[in-house]
């Protein structure tokens, strides 16, 4: 496991699972710190396909959504992508209300999401 502060990065086949443990609430106070930390990790490697595991996140505000979008843009700019998994019902509702559920291929089961994501990356070439 590669630890980088409150987010832990674990390689899983062709993807990296980023387990968010130090930010139980991605609110206006914590969202920028979260986004900056993950973007710094994404910048270390081109083509990173990152699965954000939100199992330990209980709340996401609009600032949190903005941070996730910044992370996604940073990954895409370097040839990678971002997906989200492990969300609770409240966090899932935020993604649904903002019409971002499909963009991030959100699944509640992290293992299933990781396996599908690896298959998707492999199918790309």
N, CA, C and O atoms as CSV, one atom per row, in Angstrom:
chain,resi,resn,atom,element,x,y,z
A,1,UNK,N,N,0.843,-1.172,0.000
A,1,UNK,CA,C,0.000,0.000,0.000
A,1,UNK,C,C,0.887,1.233,0.000
A,1,UNK,O,O,1.830,1.315,0.788
A,2,UNK,N,N,0.608,2.172,-0.852
A,2,UNK,CA,C,1.330,3.429,-0.917
A,2,UNK,C,C,0.514,4.477,-0.188
A,2,UNK,O,O,-0.594,4.814,-0.606
A,3,UNK,N,N,1.054,4.988,0.890
A,3,UNK,CA,C,0.314,5.963,1.673
A,3,UNK,C,C,0.758,7.366,1.300
A,3,UNK,O,O,1.952,7.640,1.181
A,4,UNK,N,N,-0.196,8.236,1.122
A,4,UNK,CA,C,0.074,9.632,0.855
A,4,UNK,C,C,-0.932,10.439,1.662
A,4,UNK,O,O,-1.946,10.898,1.137
A,5,UNK,N,N,-0.632,10.605,2.953
A,5,UNK,CA,C,-1.556,11.328,3.815
A,5,UNK,C,C,-2.836,10.558,4.012
A,5,UNK,O,O,-2.812,9.353,4.261
A,6,UNK,N,N,-3.957,11.247,3.900
A,6,UNK,CA,C,-5.249,10.624,4.195
A,6,UNK,C,C,-5.855,9.808,3.055
A,6,UNK,O,O,-6.991,9.345,3.159
A,7,UNK,N,N,-5.112,9.632,1.987
A,7,UNK,CA,C,-5.566,8.804,0.866
A,7,UNK,C,C,-4.516,7.717,0.660
A,7,UNK,O,O,-3.322,8.008,0.578
A,8,UNK,N,N,-4.962,6.463,0.577
A,8,UNK,CA,C,-4.059,5.327,0.419
A,8,UNK,C,C,-4.225,4.759,-0.993
A,8,UNK,O,O,-5.343,4.512,-1.445
A,9,UNK,N,N,-3.110,4.557,-1.675
A,9,UNK,CA,C,-3.115,4.118,-3.071
A,9,UNK,C,C,-2.623,2.682,-3.174
A,9,UNK,O,O,-1.532,2.348,-2.712
A,10,UNK,N,N,-3.445,1.843,-3.785
A,10,UNK,CA,C,-3.106,0.436,-3.972
A,10,UNK,C,C,-3.235,0.066,-5.446
A,10,UNK,O,O,-4.318,0.194,-6.017
A,11,UNK,N,N,-2.139,-0.396,-6.077
A,11,UNK,CA,C,-2.261,-0.885,-7.452
A,11,UNK,C,C,-3.175,-2.102,-7.499
A,11,UNK,O,O,-3.141,-2.953,-6.610
A,12,UNK,N,N,-3.988,-2.174,-8.538
A,12,UNK,CA,C,-4.897,-3.302,-8.737
A,12,UNK,C,C,-4.959,-3.541,-10.243
A,12,UNK,O,O,-5.765,-2.925,-10.942
A,13,UNK,N,N,-4.114,-4.428,-10.734
A,13,UNK,CA,C,-4.050,-4.632,-12.176
A,13,UNK,C,C,-3.619,-3.343,-12.850
A,13,UNK,O,O,-2.602,-2.756,-12.483
A,14,UNK,N,N,-4.375,-2.908,-13.818
A,14,UNK,CA,C,-4.045,-1.705,-14.578
A,14,UNK,C,C,-4.589,-0.422,-13.951
A,14,UNK,O,O,-4.443,0.655,-14.528
A,15,UNK,N,N,-5.211,-0.525,-12.786
A,15,UNK,CA,C,-5.761,0.670,-12.141
A,15,UNK,C,C,-5.106,0.867,-10.770
A,15,UNK,O,O,-4.351,0.020,-10.292
A,16,UNK,N,N,-5.414,1.993,-10.167
A,16,UNK,CA,C,-4.986,2.275,-8.801
A,16,UNK,C,C,-6.245,2.570,-7.990
A,16,UNK,O,O,-7.057,3.413,-8.374
A,17,UNK,N,N,-6.400,1.872,-6.868
A,17,UNK,CA,C,-7.524,2.142,-5.978
A,17,UNK,C,C,-7.044,3.137,-4.927
A,17,UNK,O,O,-6.112,2.862,-4.171
A,18,UNK,N,N,-7.693,4.289,-4.895
A,18,UNK,CA,C,-7.361,5.339,-3.932
A,18,UNK,C,C,-8.430,5.334,-2.847
A,18,UNK,O,O,-9.544,5.814,-3.059
A,19,UNK,N,N,-8.085,4.792,-1.690
A,19,UNK,CA,C,-9.034,4.712,-0.583
A,19,UNK,C,C,-8.934,5.989,0.243
A,19,UNK,O,O,-7.896,6.301,0.826
A,20,UNK,N,N,-10.037,6.707,0.271
A,20,UNK,CA,C,-10.100,7.991,0.963
A,20,UNK,C,C,-10.471,7.703,2.418
A,20,UNK,O,O,-11.611,7.348,2.717
A,21,UNK,N,N,-9.489,7.861,3.325
A,21,UNK,CA,C,-9.735,7.552,4.729
A,21,UNK,C,C,-9.686,8.781,5.624
A,21,UNK,O,O,-10.332,8.810,6.672
A,22,UNK,N,N,-8.943,9.776,5.233
A,22,UNK,CA,C,-8.741,10.930,6.105
A,22,UNK,C,C,-9.700,12.076,5.883
A,22,UNK,O,O,-9.562,13.132,6.501
A,23,UNK,N,N,-10.659,11.884,5.017
A,23,UNK,CA,C,-11.639,12.928,4.710
A,23,UNK,C,C,-13.039,12.345,4.819
A,23,UNK,O,O,-13.662,12.082,3.790
A,24,UNK,N,N,-13.559,12.132,6.025
A,24,UNK,CA,C,-14.896,11.543,6.151
A,24,UNK,C,C,-15.990,12.450,5.590
A,24,UNK,O,O,-17.062,11.982,5.206
A,25,UNK,N,N,-15.710,13.737,5.548
A,25,UNK,CA,C,-16.644,14.683,4.948
A,25,UNK,C,C,-15.887,15.553,3.961
A,25,UNK,O,O,-14.978,16.294,4.336
A,26,UNK,N,N,-16.273,15.454,2.697
A,26,UNK,CA,C,-15.668,16.304,1.679
A,26,UNK,C,C,-16.514,17.563,1.559
A,26,UNK,O,O,-17.345,17.701,0.661
A,27,UNK,N,N,-16.274,18.478,2.500
A,27,UNK,CA,C,-17.025,19.725,2.549
A,27,UNK,C,C,-16.127,20.866,2.086
A,27,UNK,O,O,-15.006,20.638,1.631
A,28,UNK,N,N,-16.622,22.088,2.204
A,28,UNK,CA,C,-15.877,23.258,1.743
A,28,UNK,C,C,-14.528,23.388,2.446
A,28,UNK,O,O,-13.582,23.929,1.874
A,29,UNK,N,N,-14.434,22.905,3.663
A,29,UNK,CA,C,-13.192,23.016,4.426
A,29,UNK,C,C,-12.151,22.014,3.938
A,29,UNK,O,O,-10.970,22.355,3.868
A,30,UNK,N,N,-12.545,20.805,3.603
A,30,UNK,CA,C,-11.598,19.724,3.294
A,30,UNK,C,C,-11.439,19.428,1.804
A,30,UNK,O,O,-10.476,18.766,1.414
A,31,UNK,N,N,-12.347,19.896,0.973
A,31,UNK,CA,C,-12.343,19.505,-0.441
A,31,UNK,C,C,-11.077,19.918,-1.178
A,31,UNK,O,O,-10.537,19.130,-1.955
A,32,UNK,N,N,-10.599,21.120,-0.956
A,32,UNK,CA,C,-9.403,21.573,-1.673
A,32,UNK,C,C,-8.192,20.739,-1.273
A,32,UNK,O,O,-7.404,20.339,-2.130
A,33,UNK,N,N,-8.039,20.476,0.010
A,33,UNK,CA,C,-6.923,19.660,0.483
A,33,UNK,C,C,-6.976,18.260,-0.137
A,33,UNK,O,O,-5.957,17.731,-0.581
A,34,UNK,N,N,-8.167,17.670,-0.162
A,34,UNK,CA,C,-8.363,16.360,-0.780
A,34,UNK,C,C,-7.988,16.403,-2.259
A,34,UNK,O,O,-7.197,15.585,-2.729
A,35,UNK,N,N,-8.559,17.357,-2.986
A,35,UNK,CA,C,-8.293,17.464,-4.416
A,35,UNK,C,C,-6.820,17.664,-4.720
A,35,UNK,O,O,-6.267,17.011,-5.605
A,36,UNK,N,N,-6.183,18.570,-3.983
A,36,UNK,CA,C,-4.760,18.840,-4.203
A,36,UNK,C,C,-3.910,17.597,-3.948
A,36,UNK,O,O,-2.977,17.318,-4.702
A,37,UNK,N,N,-4.227,16.849,-2.889
A,37,UNK,CA,C,-3.457,15.651,-2.553
A,37,UNK,C,C,-3.565,14.597,-3.654
A,37,UNK,O,O,-2.562,14.001,-4.047
A,38,UNK,N,N,-4.775,14.367,-4.147
A,38,UNK,CA,C,-4.957,13.340,-5.175
A,38,UNK,C,C,-4.379,13.797,-6.508
A,38,UNK,O,O,-3.787,12.991,-7.227
A,39,UNK,N,N,-4.536,15.061,-6.849
A,39,UNK,CA,C,-3.969,15.577,-8.100
A,39,UNK,C,C,-2.444,15.457,-8.079
A,39,UNK,O,O,-1.838,15.134,-9.100
A,40,UNK,N,N,-1.824,15.712,-6.937
A,40,UNK,CA,C,-0.366,15.562,-6.827
A,40,UNK,C,C,0.040,14.113,-7.109
A,40,UNK,O,O,1.061,13.868,-7.753
A,41,UNK,N,N,-0.745,13.170,-6.637
A,41,UNK,CA,C,-0.443,11.752,-6.892
A,41,UNK,C,C,-0.652,11.415,-8.368
A,41,UNK,O,O,0.165,10.714,-8.965
A,42,UNK,N,N,-1.726,11.905,-8.951
A,42,UNK,CA,C,-2.020,11.652,-10.369
A,42,UNK,C,C,-0.914,12.226,-11.252
A,42,UNK,O,O,-0.577,11.647,-12.285
A,43,UNK,N,N,-0.358,13.353,-10.849
A,43,UNK,CA,C,0.676,14.009,-11.645
A,43,UNK,C,C,1.983,13.220,-11.684
A,43,UNK,O,O,2.832,13.468,-12.541
A,44,UNK,N,N,2.147,12.282,-10.773
A,44,UNK,CA,C,3.373,11.493,-10.703
A,44,UNK,C,C,3.491,10.461,-11.819
A,44,UNK,O,O,4.588,9.977,-12.094
A,45,UNK,N,N,2.382,10.119,-12.464
A,45,UNK,CA,C,2.406,9.043,-13.462
A,45,UNK,C,C,1.395,9.325,-14.567
A,45,UNK,O,O,0.215,9.544,-14.292
A,46,UNK,N,N,1.850,9.320,-15.798
A,46,UNK,CA,C,0.942,9.490,-16.931
A,46,UNK,C,C,0.061,8.264,-17.073
A,46,UNK,O,O,0.480,7.144,-16.781
A,47,UNK,N,N,-1.160,8.488,-17.524
A,47,UNK,CA,C,-2.061,7.380,-17.837
A,47,UNK,C,C,-2.632,6.656,-16.644
A,47,UNK,O,O,-3.040,5.501,-16.766
A,48,UNK,N,N,-2.674,7.301,-15.489
A,48,UNK,CA,C,-3.208,6.638,-14.298
A,48,UNK,C,C,-4.726,6.525,-14.382
A,48,UNK,O,O,-5.423,7.500,-14.660
A,49,UNK,N,N,-5.218,5.324,-14.137
A,49,UNK,CA,C,-6.653,5.072,-14.061
A,49,UNK,C,C,-6.963,4.861,-12.583
A,49,UNK,O,O,-6.560,3.865,-11.983
A,50,UNK,N,N,-7.684,5.814,-12.014
A,50,UNK,CA,C,-7.857,5.911,-10.572
A,50,UNK,C,C,-9.286,5.602,-10.168
A,50,UNK,O,O,-10.230,6.219,-10.660
A,51,UNK,N,N,-9.436,4.640,-9.265
A,51,UNK,CA,C,-10.745,4.332,-8.684
A,51,UNK,C,C,-10.768,4.939,-7.287
A,51,UNK,O,O,-10.059,4.479,-6.392
A,52,UNK,N,N,-11.578,5.967,-7.104
A,52,UNK,CA,C,-11.717,6.599,-5.794
A,52,UNK,C,C,-12.664,5.771,-4.942
A,52,UNK,O,O,-13.849,5.656,-5.256
A,53,UNK,N,N,-12.149,5.200,-3.876
A,53,UNK,CA,C,-12.938,4.385,-2.961
A,53,UNK,C,C,-13.436,5.285,-1.835
A,53,UNK,O,O,-12.656,5.721,-0.988
A,54,UNK,N,N,-14.738,5.561,-1.831
A,54,UNK,CA,C,-15.345,6.473,-0.861
A,54,UNK,C,C,-16.021,5.725,0.291
A,54,UNK,O,O,-16.926,6.261,0.932
A,55,UNK,N,N,-15.591,4.506,0.551
A,55,UNK,CA,C,-16.209,3.707,1.613
A,55,UNK,C,C,-16.219,4.437,2.961
A,55,UNK,O,O,-17.151,4.268,3.747
A,56,UNK,N,N,-15.195,5.242,3.231
A,56,UNK,CA,C,-15.079,5.936,4.512
A,56,UNK,C,C,-15.593,7.378,4.448
A,56,UNK,O,O,-15.444,8.128,5.413
A,57,UNK,N,N,-16.188,7.768,3.334
A,57,UNK,CA,C,-16.682,9.139,3.165
A,57,UNK,C,C,-18.194,9.146,3.393
A,57,UNK,O,O,-18.937,8.422,2.729
A,58,UNK,N,N,-18.631,9.962,4.328
A,58,UNK,CA,C,-20.059,9.984,4.665
A,58,UNK,C,C,-20.812,11.145,4.023
A,58,UNK,O,O,-22.042,11.134,3.970
A,59,UNK,N,N,-20.077,12.149,3.533
A,59,UNK,CA,C,-20.737,13.349,3.018
A,59,UNK,C,C,-19.873,13.993,1.938
A,59,UNK,O,O,-18.653,14.081,2.081
A,60,UNK,N,N,-20.509,14.442,0.858
A,60,UNK,CA,C,-19.820,15.172,-0.200
A,60,UNK,C,C,-20.648,16.413,-0.533
A,60,UNK,O,O,-21.820,16.313,-0.893
A,61,UNK,N,N,-20.022,17.578,-0.406
A,61,UNK,CA,C,-20.685,18.841,-0.740
A,61,UNK,C,C,-20.395,19.205,-2.193
A,61,UNK,O,O,-19.708,18.465,-2.898
A,62,UNK,N,N,-20.912,20.329,-2.631
A,62,UNK,CA,C,-20.615,20.800,-3.985
A,62,UNK,C,C,-19.118,21.074,-4.135
A,62,UNK,O,O,-18.568,20.895,-5.221
A,63,UNK,N,N,-18.458,21.502,-3.072
A,63,UNK,CA,C,-17.006,21.699,-3.120
A,63,UNK,C,C,-16.290,20.360,-3.314
A,63,UNK,O,O,-15.275,20.288,-4.007
A,64,UNK,N,N,-16.819,19.311,-2.705
A,64,UNK,CA,C,-16.263,17.976,-2.892
A,64,UNK,C,C,-16.433,17.495,-4.322
A,64,UNK,O,O,-15.519,16.901,-4.895
A,65,UNK,N,N,-17.597,17.749,-4.898
A,65,UNK,CA,C,-17.839,17.398,-6.302
A,65,UNK,C,C,-16.864,18.148,-7.199
A,65,UNK,O,O,-16.310,17.580,-8.140
A,66,UNK,N,N,-16.660,19.418,-6.904
A,66,UNK,CA,C,-15.708,20.215,-7.677
A,66,UNK,C,C,-14.301,19.622,-7.601
A,66,UNK,O,O,-13.595,19.574,-8.609
A,67,UNK,N,N,-13.892,19.173,-6.418
A,67,UNK,CA,C,-12.575,18.553,-6.264
A,67,UNK,C,C,-12.473,17.273,-7.090
A,67,UNK,O,O,-11.444,17.021,-7.716
A,68,UNK,N,N,-13.523,16.472,-7.095
A,68,UNK,CA,C,-13.522,15.233,-7.876
A,68,UNK,C,C,-13.429,15.547,-9.368
A,68,UNK,O,O,-12.732,14.853,-10.107
A,69,UNK,N,N,-14.121,16.579,-9.805
A,69,UNK,CA,C,-14.034,16.993,-11.211
A,69,UNK,C,C,-12.626,17.471,-11.554
A,69,UNK,O,O,-12.118,17.170,-12.634
A,70,UNK,N,N,-11.992,18.211,-10.646
A,70,UNK,CA,C,-10.597,18.656,-10.874
A,70,UNK,C,C,-9.669,17.449,-10.989
A,70,UNK,O,O,-8.789,17.418,-11.849
A,71,UNK,N,N,-9.866,16.460,-10.127
A,71,UNK,CA,C,-9.054,15.239,-10.173
A,71,UNK,C,C,-9.254,14.538,-11.518
A,71,UNK,O,O,-8.292,14.104,-12.152
A,72,UNK,N,N,-10.497,14.435,-11.937
A,72,UNK,CA,C,-10.809,13.774,-13.203
A,72,UNK,C,C,-10.137,14.491,-14.371
A,72,UNK,O,O,-9.550,13.845,-15.240
A,73,UNK,N,N,-10.219,15.813,-14.397
A,73,UNK,CA,C,-9.593,16.582,-15.481
A,73,UNK,C,C,-8.074,16.393,-15.468
A,73,UNK,O,O,-7.452,16.259,-16.522
A,74,UNK,N,N,-7.483,16.384,-14.272
A,74,UNK,CA,C,-6.030,16.192,-14.169
A,74,UNK,C,C,-5.627,14.820,-14.698
A,74,UNK,O,O,-4.627,14.695,-15.404
A,75,UNK,N,N,-6.402,13.792,-14.360
A,75,UNK,CA,C,-6.095,12.442,-14.848
A,75,UNK,C,C,-6.256,12.372,-16.367
A,75,UNK,O,O,-5.401,11.820,-17.060
A,76,UNK,N,N,-7.340,12.925,-16.879
A,76,UNK,CA,C,-7.589,12.895,-18.322
A,76,UNK,C,C,-6.520,13.661,-19.090
A,76,UNK,O,O,-6.121,13.249,-20.180
A,77,UNK,N,N,-6.052,14.779,-18.525
A,77,UNK,CA,C,-4.997,15.563,-19.176
A,77,UNK,C,C,-3.706,14.764,-19.323
A,77,UNK,O,O,-2.879,15.080,-20.179
A,78,UNK,N,N,-3.527,13.741,-18.507
A,78,UNK,CA,C,-2.325,12.907,-18.544
A,78,UNK,C,C,-2.627,11.519,-19.122
A,78,UNK,O,O,-1.833,10.592,-18.963
A,79,UNK,N,N,-3.781,11.378,-19.796
A,79,UNK,CA,C,-4.117,10.127,-20.463
A,79,UNK,C,C,-4.767,9.080,-19.576
A,79,UNK,O,O,-4.837,7.908,-19.949
A,80,UNK,N,N,-5.243,9.487,-18.408
A,80,UNK,CA,C,-5.871,8.555,-17.482
A,80,UNK,C,C,-7.364,8.799,-17.362
A,80,UNK,O,O,-7.979,9.443,-18.212
A,81,UNK,N,N,-7.936,8.264,-16.280
A,81,UNK,CA,C,-9.363,8.415,-16.044
A,81,UNK,C,C,-9.647,8.222,-14.555
A,81,UNK,O,O,-8.783,7.791,-13.791
A,82,UNK,N,N,-10.874,8.551,-14.165
A,82,UNK,CA,C,-11.295,8.427,-12.768
A,82,UNK,C,C,-12.682,7.802,-12.719
A,82,UNK,O,O,-13.567,8.138,-13.505
A,83,UNK,N,N,-12.846,6.887,-11.777
A,83,UNK,CA,C,-14.158,6.331,-11.444
A,83,UNK,C,C,-14.320,6.381,-9.933
A,83,UNK,O,O,-13.350,6.576,-9.200
A,84,UNK,N,N,-15.551,6.203,-9.474
A,84,UNK,CA,C,-15.850,6.299,-8.041
A,84,UNK,C,C,-16.614,5.056,-7.604
A,84,UNK,O,O,-17.474,4.556,-8.329
A,85,UNK,N,N,-16.289,4.561,-6.407
A,85,UNK,CA,C,-16.978,3.386,-5.859
A,85,UNK,C,C,-17.036,3.499,-4.344
A,85,UNK,O,O,-16.391,4.354,-3.737
A,86,UNK,N,N,-17.824,2.612,-3.751
A,86,UNK,CA,C,-17.900,2.530,-2.304
A,86,UNK,C,C,-18.696,3.642,-1.658
A,86,UNK,O,O,-18.501,3.940,-0.480
A,87,UNK,N,N,-19.586,4.257,-2.410
A,87,UNK,CA,C,-20.350,5.383,-1.868
A,87,UNK,C,C,-21.558,4.904,-1.061
A,87,UNK,O,O,-22.141,3.861,-1.359
A,88,UNK,N,N,-21.922,5.673,-0.041
A,88,UNK,CA,C,-23.150,5.375,0.694
A,88,UNK,C,C,-24.330,5.998,-0.061
A,88,UNK,O,O,-24.133,6.696,-1.056
A,89,UNK,N,N,-25.530,5.749,0.404
A,89,UNK,CA,C,-26.721,6.236,-0.297
A,89,UNK,C,C,-26.779,7.758,-0.378
A,89,UNK,O,O,-27.212,8.306,-1.391
A,90,UNK,N,N,-26.346,8.450,0.686
A,90,UNK,CA,C,-26.369,9.919,0.670
A,90,UNK,C,C,-25.405,10.481,-0.361
A,90,UNK,O,O,-25.741,11.415,-1.089
A,91,UNK,N,N,-24.217,9.918,-0.422
A,91,UNK,CA,C,-23.228,10.381,-1.396
A,91,UNK,C,C,-23.685,10.028,-2.809
A,91,UNK,O,O,-23.509,10.826,-3.729
A,92,UNK,N,N,-24.260,8.859,-2.991
A,92,UNK,CA,C,-24.783,8.469,-4.298
A,92,UNK,C,C,-25.841,9.461,-4.763
A,92,UNK,O,O,-25.878,9.823,-5.939
A,93,UNK,N,N,-26.691,9.897,-3.860
A,93,UNK,CA,C,-27.731,10.876,-4.207
A,93,UNK,C,C,-27.116,12.170,-4.733
A,93,UNK,O,O,-27.638,12.764,-5.676
A,94,UNK,N,N,-26.020,12.609,-4.135
A,94,UNK,CA,C,-25.342,13.831,-4.606
A,94,UNK,C,C,-24.890,13.657,-6.049
A,94,UNK,O,O,-25.064,14.561,-6.867
A,95,UNK,N,N,-24.316,12.511,-6.364
A,95,UNK,CA,C,-23.879,12.258,-7.739
A,95,UNK,C,C,-25.071,12.156,-8.693
A,95,UNK,O,O,-24.977,12.579,-9.845
A,96,UNK,N,N,-26.170,11.607,-8.231
A,96,UNK,CA,C,-27.359,11.509,-9.082
A,96,UNK,C,C,-27.969,12.881,-9.337
A,96,UNK,O,O,-28.327,13.195,-10.472
A,97,UNK,N,N,-28.091,13.702,-8.298
A,97,UNK,CA,C,-28.688,15.036,-8.430
A,97,UNK,C,C,-27.851,15.923,-9.357
A,97,UNK,O,O,-28.393,16.760,-10.080
A,98,UNK,N,N,-26.539,15.735,-9.331
A,98,UNK,CA,C,-25.655,16.537,-10.180
A,98,UNK,C,C,-25.437,15.913,-11.563
A,98,UNK,O,O,-24.650,16.420,-12.362
A,99,UNK,N,N,-26.134,14.820,-11.834
A,99,UNK,CA,C,-26.020,14.114,-13.119
A,99,UNK,C,C,-24.599,13.633,-13.403
A,99,UNK,O,O,-24.169,13.617,-14.557
A,100,UNK,N,N,-23.869,13.243,-12.361
A,100,UNK,CA,C,-22.495,12.787,-12.529
A,100,UNK,C,C,-22.323,11.287,-12.266
A,100,UNK,O,O,-21.211,10.767,-12.358
A,101,UNK,N,N,-23.401,10.600,-11.943
A,101,UNK,CA,C,-23.280,9.165,-11.649
A,101,UNK,C,C,-22.712,8.404,-12.842
A,101,UNK,O,O,-21.793,7.601,-12.680
A,102,UNK,N,N,-23.237,8.641,-14.016
A,102,UNK,CA,C,-22.771,7.919,-15.197
A,102,UNK,C,C,-21.362,8.347,-15.608
A,102,UNK,O,O,-20.577,7.522,-16.075
A,103,UNK,N,N,-21.041,9.617,-15.440
A,103,UNK,CA,C,-19.710,10.115,-15.806
A,103,UNK,C,C,-18.616,9.363,-15.053
A,103,UNK,O,O,-17.570,9.041,-15.615
A,104,UNK,N,N,-18.871,9.087,-13.777
A,104,UNK,CA,C,-17.875,8.420,-12.946
A,104,UNK,C,C,-18.135,6.921,-12.765
A,104,UNK,O,O,-17.473,6.264,-11.962
A,105,UNK,N,N,-19.102,6.386,-13.517
A,105,UNK,CA,C,-19.399,4.949,-13.473
A,105,UNK,C,C,-19.507,4.462,-12.025
A,105,UNK,O,O,-18.895,3.459,-11.658
A,106,UNK,N,N,-20.261,5.152,-11.230
A,106,UNK,CA,C,-20.306,4.902,-9.791
A,106,UNK,C,C,-20.979,3.571,-9.475
A,106,UNK,O,O,-22.065,3.256,-9.961
A,107,UNK,N,N,-20.284,2.807,-8.643
A,107,UNK,CA,C,-20.809,1.555,-8.131
A,107,UNK,C,C,-20.595,1.547,-6.631
A,107,UNK,O,O,-19.625,2.120,-6.135
A,108,UNK,N,N,-21.492,0.904,-5.910
A,108,UNK,CA,C,-21.348,0.863,-4.470
A,108,UNK,C,C,-20.353,-0.216,-4.030
A,108,UNK,O,O,-19.694,-0.049,-3.004
A,109,UNK,N,N,-20.229,-1.294,-4.764
A,109,UNK,CA,C,-19.308,-2.366,-4.409
A,109,UNK,C,C,-17.936,-2.087,-5.034
A,109,UNK,O,O,-17.798,-2.059,-6.257
A,110,UNK,N,N,-16.933,-1.884,-4.193
A,110,UNK,CA,C,-15.599,-1.508,-4.659
A,110,UNK,C,C,-14.956,-2.631,-5.477
A,110,UNK,O,O,-14.359,-2.366,-6.521
A,111,UNK,N,N,-15.067,-3.861,-5.023
A,111,UNK,CA,C,-14.444,-4.984,-5.727
A,111,UNK,C,C,-15.023,-5.145,-7.138
A,111,UNK,O,O,-14.280,-5.304,-8.106
A,112,UNK,N,N,-16.354,-5.101,-7.241
A,112,UNK,CA,C,-16.990,-5.203,-8.563
A,112,UNK,C,C,-16.559,-4.047,-9.463
A,112,UNK,O,O,-16.265,-4.244,-10.643
A,113,UNK,N,N,-16.524,-2.846,-8.898
A,113,UNK,CA,C,-16.126,-1.671,-9.671
A,113,UNK,C,C,-14.690,-1.810,-10.160
A,113,UNK,O,O,-14.390,-1.482,-11.308
A,114,UNK,N,N,-13.802,-2.294,-9.298
A,114,UNK,CA,C,-12.395,-2.460,-9.673
A,114,UNK,C,C,-12.246,-3.470,-10.807
A,114,UNK,O,O,-11.504,-3.232,-11.760
A,115,UNK,N,N,-12.946,-4.587,-10.705
A,115,UNK,CA,C,-12.846,-5.605,-11.745
A,115,UNK,C,C,-13.360,-5.089,-13.087
A,115,UNK,O,O,-12.745,-5.337,-14.124
A,116,UNK,N,N,-14.481,-4.376,-13.072
A,116,UNK,CA,C,-15.023,-3.830,-14.322
A,116,UNK,C,C,-14.099,-2.758,-14.900
A,116,UNK,O,O,-13.925,-2.663,-16.115
A,117,UNK,N,N,-13.520,-1.968,-14.031
A,117,UNK,CA,C,-12.617,-0.903,-14.467
A,117,UNK,C,C,-11.375,-1.507,-15.121
A,117,UNK,O,O,-10.952,-1.041,-16.179
A,118,UNK,N,N,-10.791,-2.524,-14.515
A,118,UNK,CA,C,-9.635,-3.198,-15.100
A,118,UNK,C,C,-9.997,-3.759,-16.475
A,118,UNK,O,O,-9.230,-3.609,-17.426
A,119,UNK,N,N,-11.148,-4.397,-16.585
A,119,UNK,CA,C,-11.588,-4.934,-17.878
A,119,UNK,C,C,-11.725,-3.823,-18.914
A,119,UNK,O,O,-11.341,-3.994,-20.070
A,120,UNK,N,N,-12.271,-2.689,-18.497
A,120,UNK,CA,C,-12.431,-1.554,-19.408
A,120,UNK,C,C,-11.074,-1.046,-19.888
A,120,UNK,O,O,-10.885,-0.802,-21.080
A,121,UNK,N,N,-10.132,-0.886,-18.960
A,121,UNK,CA,C,-8.789,-0.407,-19.329
A,121,UNK,C,C,-8.127,-1.397,-20.282
A,121,UNK,O,O,-7.512,-0.983,-21.265
A,122,UNK,N,N,-8.241,-2.688,-20.012
A,122,UNK,CA,C,-7.651,-3.713,-20.876
A,122,UNK,C,C,-8.275,-3.689,-22.264
A,122,UNK,O,O,-7.586,-3.914,-23.259
A,123,UNK,N,N,-9.573,-3.419,-22.335
A,123,UNK,CA,C,-10.256,-3.406,-23.634
A,123,UNK,C,C,-9.862,-2.202,-24.489
A,123,UNK,O,O,-10.014,-2.223,-25.711
A,124,UNK,N,N,-9.353,-1.152,-23.836
A,124,UNK,CA,C,-8.925,0.036,-24.567
A,124,UNK,C,C,-7.643,-0.194,-25.347
A,124,UNK,O,O,-7.349,0.512,-26.312
A,125,UNK,N,N,-6.894,-1.181,-24.920
A,125,UNK,CA,C,-5.759,-1.455,-25.734
A,125,UNK,C,C,-4.474,-1.668,-25.113
A,125,UNK,O,O,-3.485,-1.905,-25.807
